[in-house]
Amino acid sequence: MLNKAFFCLSAVMILATDSFALECFKASSKCSSTQETSEVFEPHKEAPRELEPLDSLRYMRVSADFLYFKAIQDSLTYSIKTPLDSTGGPAFSGGSLKEPSWKYSAGVRLDIDWPIRWDEWEMGASWTYLSNNASQTASGSATSSFYTVLSQSNVGLSGNNYATSASTSWKLLFNIFELNFAKSVVLSKGLKIRPILGAQAALIKQNNYVKYTYINDNPSATSPQTVNGNNKIWGLGPKIALDTTLVMPYQLDLNFLASVASLYGQGKGVARYSSFINTLTPFSESVVTQANRLFTNMQLQISFEKEWTWDDISFAIAAGWETQTWFQLARINYYGTITEPVAGSNLTIQGPFFRAFLAF
């Protein structure tokens, strides 16, 4: 009897153990299935993009900028449009200044940066080239005329003579060379700065051609009268700059660049006055002068940049706006008196630019 009871108890324990094991197996299978399903169907969450400092021991960068800039030069008044009085002469009041009509033109900037093995600094060189021109023709009427303000009194005319029409043609040739040292510093996940120290050299040439037609109050003057001025300035000096990058939505970067350079150089100019008096032998005069000058260049730039990366190669494009102002160039005003222009001699260059960038 005892054996029969012991047998029944053993059978119950075995059945209970098997049932418990089966339930554990089902639970384990359900947990595993849930985990696998979660791993398969849970959407992938991409981490926000963070800025990283340039690995200056690996990467070299090259870029090319297409520039579409307009140049504006101070103190290029070539005539004063004045109304005529009842006698047919200038009224000496109510006049308006005539200057060239400034235009946009294409330019280029090439830049290369390479690593140097010192505290993750990089070295770079760039060249900026722009050729720009501006012109204007002003014609008088029965009620207006134009002062010949760029005349020289010792060659037959003065600034008070007046002509039927006046025209001007101005040309600029602009070359800038730079050698820079820079280091990228990440301040936060979305902010990076790039201090820049370097040197800047400039070679700027200007030509200003002016023509006056039919000198009304001087019958002895030939027509047309021409004035041709050529100015050239070069300079070299230190430059400091700060390039700031902000992370924007849609994988864009917003860049700000501010720089200032102080250059010391020399300006040289030649003014040629041709055939100002009606003589058997055409008269002309050339005036040559030069001046040493300390002048300053300030640059501001803002742009949006988009970058794509493949392994160790990255490519980027950028578009933005840039303004450069060259303060107090050693450009001499040869017309009238051989002095620096009272109105100043600042040159402003501004406009949009488009950049392609490759790092490898």
Order of alpha helices (4+ residues) and beta strands (2+ residues): alpha-beta-beta-beta-beta-beta-beta-beta-beta-beta-beta-beta-beta-beta-beta
